[in-house]
């Protein structure tokens, strides 16, 4: 459910390509978003052989195939990127470190502390770690995904993910369903709007709600849903890009008319990241969420 930039970019490729055609400053500012060294013993790299002794490798492999069919494999890294660590078991946390040294953690919604098993193209599976569901994580070039694989209609419809945030940071739900993490009126990270897919690739209604630093995902399946259902909370770190945009925190803290004037006066390499990290929101929505 969570992502940290390792490729120096925080925008979708289409936005980066569009902006970079005419502005090298934009590229260099985004390339400043680099992740630095979180070194931890909870990395999953060497777990496969041990964990497989206690797990059914056929079932784990099948779960990985189901997940990777839903997520695709183009973004998956075979090992965690620098600054990212995956839990050795389902009771641990995904750990992320930003280029400013801030650390963020995400807890999985486990009810059974099973060991992680690497399978597929780089997906780590925690078999039967939640009631009626497998859990999984993937690392990508700009963060990490936490995934829930719901096996049948008897499984719970809600899954809670505990966020460990730096002092002063808070999570806010945006109008498009995503979760923005903010500190001192500057965005730190974004949980993208949730999605869920059934076994046929058909979307299943899903949403987040915020309970302090706990994010609860609701998945509205029923007895007619084709199981398994794959649901994906996905984190991207975005704070460094905003810290490179001089005056953002001051502008967004004022009146809307002042923020609008500030925004419109800036070049594309400033406007594009602001819009891209909060897709689907109007400029007023962006301002509003920093002031309420």
N, C-alpha and C positions, 0 to 999 in steps of 0.2 A: 504494500500500500504506500510505500514511501520511496522517494527518489532523490539522489544527490548528484550534481553535475560532475562528470568526469571528462566530458568532451569539450568543456569550455563553452557550452551553449545552453540556453534555457528556453529557446523558442522552438516551435516546430520547424523542421527543415524548410518548409515552404516559406515561412516568414523570414528565416535567416537568408535564404537565397534571394528573396525579393529585396531585402534591405541591403544586402552586401553588394548588389549590382552597382550601387552608386555611392557607397559610403564605407570606406575601410575603417573609419573610426568605430563604426557600429560593430564590426567584426572584432576589433581589438578589445573593445569594452567587454564583449561577451566572453572572449577568451581569457579574460581576467578571472572568470568564475572557475577556479580550479579547486579541487578537493585535496586536502593535505592530511597526512598520516595518522589514521587511527589504526593502531596495531593491537590486536587482541587475540587471546587464545580461543575465542569462540568462533573463529572462522571455520567454515564447513569443509574445506578442501580435502581433508583426509578422513572423512567420516564414512565414506561409502562402504568399504569392506566390512567394518565393524557393525554398522547398522544393518547391513543386509543379512547378517547372521540371525537377527531377530525379526526380520520382515520378509514378506513374500515378494521376491524380486519381480515375479510376473505381475502381481497386483500393483506394485509401485511403478513399474514400467508403463502399465496401462493408464494409471493416473497421470503420469507425466505426459503421455500422448494426448489425453483428453485436455489437459491444461494448455499444452503448447499448440494444439489445434485452435483453441480459443484465443490465445494471446499472440500467436505467431512466434517465430523464433529469430527474426532478424535483429531484434534489440537485445537478446539475451546474451550475457557474458558467461563464459564457462567458469570463471572464478570471480569473486567479489572485486570490484574496483578499489583502488586505494581510497581509504576513508570510509569504507563500507564493510561491515561485518555481519554475518548471518549467525543465528543461534544454533548451537550444536543440538539442541532439543527444543521441543515446542514450548517449554516453559521459559525459554530465554527471550531475548529481544533482538530485533534488527537495530543495529547501531550505525549512525551516520555522523560524519563530521564535516562541517562546512569550512570554507577557506578562511573564515574569521575565527576558527577554533571553537565555534559553538557545536555542541553535541546534541543530537536528537535521537530518541529511541522510540521504537514501536513494539508493543507487546502483541502477541498473537492470542486469539480467543480460544485458548486450549482448555480442555477439561481432563486431558490425559497427557502426561509428559513423555511423548515418544521421541526417539532419536531421529535426526534428519538423515535422509538418504538421497544422494544425488542420482538423478536419472535424466533420460532424454538429452536435450541439448544444453542443459545447465540448470534444470529446475530441481530444487531440493524439496523433497516430500516428507511430511510428518504424518505417517499413516494413522488414521483413526484418532487423531489428536483432539478432535471435538466430537461431541455427540452427534452421530449420524453424518460426520463429515471428515474428510482429510484436509489438512492445511498444507500450504506450500509457500515458498518464496523464490523469487528470481531477482538477480541483480542485472542492471542495464547500465549503459554508458552514462546515464544522467540520473540514476537513482535505484530504486528497488520496488518490487511489487510483492504484496502479501495476498495470497489467494486462498479462497475457501472453495472446496469441492463438495457440494451438498449431494448426498447419495440417494436420498429418498424423501418422500413427503412427511415422514415422521421426524425429520431433523428440525431443529429450531430455525425460526425465520430471522432471528437477530443475532449479530456477532459483534462483540465489543473489542475495540483496539485501543489500548492505553498509550497515549503519547507522553513521552518524557521530553519536556521542552525547557529551554533555558529560562532563567528568572526574568520575569517581565513579559514573556511571550504568551500569547493567547490564540486560541483557535476560533474562527468565525465561519459560519456557513454562508456561502454566497448564493445569490438568486439562481445561478445555474446549477446548483447542487454540489459544487466543489467546496472544499474547506481551505480557507486561507489562514496561515499562521503569521501573526504580525507581532512585531516588537518595536516600540517607540515609533509607531506609524510608518514603519518600513516592513514590507513583506519579507518573510524568511523562507517560506516554503508553501507549497500548494498540494493538497490532496485532490487530484483531479476528480471530476464528477464520476460517481461509481457506475459500473456496468455489471451486468450478469447475463450469461447466455446458457440456454439449455443444451441438451445433447445434440440437437439439430442446428445449433448456431442461432436460434431465435432469441431475441432479447427477452429477458425477464425483468419486470419492474423492480427497481431497487433505489434506495435513497440513504442518505446519511442524516444523523442528528448529532448535535454536540452536547455532551454532558461534562462540562468542565474541560479537562484534558483527555476525556474519553470520547472516542468516536464510535458510534453504534451504526452498523449497516443493517438495514432491513431488506430482505429479499422476499418478494411476494410470489412465491411459487405455490402451487396447489397440487391436488392429486392427479390432475390432468397434465402436469408438466412432464416433459421428457427428461429424465434424469440420466446422468448427473448434471447438476448446474454448477457452472464455474463463475465465481464473483471475484472482482479485482479492485481492491483499494491500491492506489498508485501515487507515490510521492515524488515530487520534483522540488529541488531547492532552487530558490529564485532570488534570495536576498542580495547576493553580491551584485547582481545586475542593477538593482535599485540603488545600492550604495554608490554605484558609479555615476548615477544620474543626480547631479548636484541640485539641491533644492527640493527634491521630491517630498521628503518628510515635512518640510516647512510649508510647501504649497498645499499638500493634501490636508494639513491641519487647519487651514483657514476656511474662509467662506467658499462656497461652491463656485461663485463667479470668479474669484481669484485663482482657484485651481484650474478652472476652464481656461482662463487667460494664460496661465503658466503653461498648460499642456499645449495649447494651440501655438504658442510662441516657440516651441521646441522643434528640432529637426526630426526626421523620420526615425533615426536610430534611437531616439528617446521615446517617441510615441509608440512605436511598434512593440517593444517589450512590455510596456504598461498594458496595452490592449491584449497582447498574446497570452500573458499569464493568467488573465481573467476573461477567457473567451465567453462571448454571449452577453456581457454586461455593457451597459451604456456608460459613458463617462460619469454621469451623475451617480449611477450605481456604485462605481469604484470609489468615488469620493464619499458617498453615504456610508459605505461599510467601514471606512476608517474613522468615522465620527460617531458611530452608534454601537 
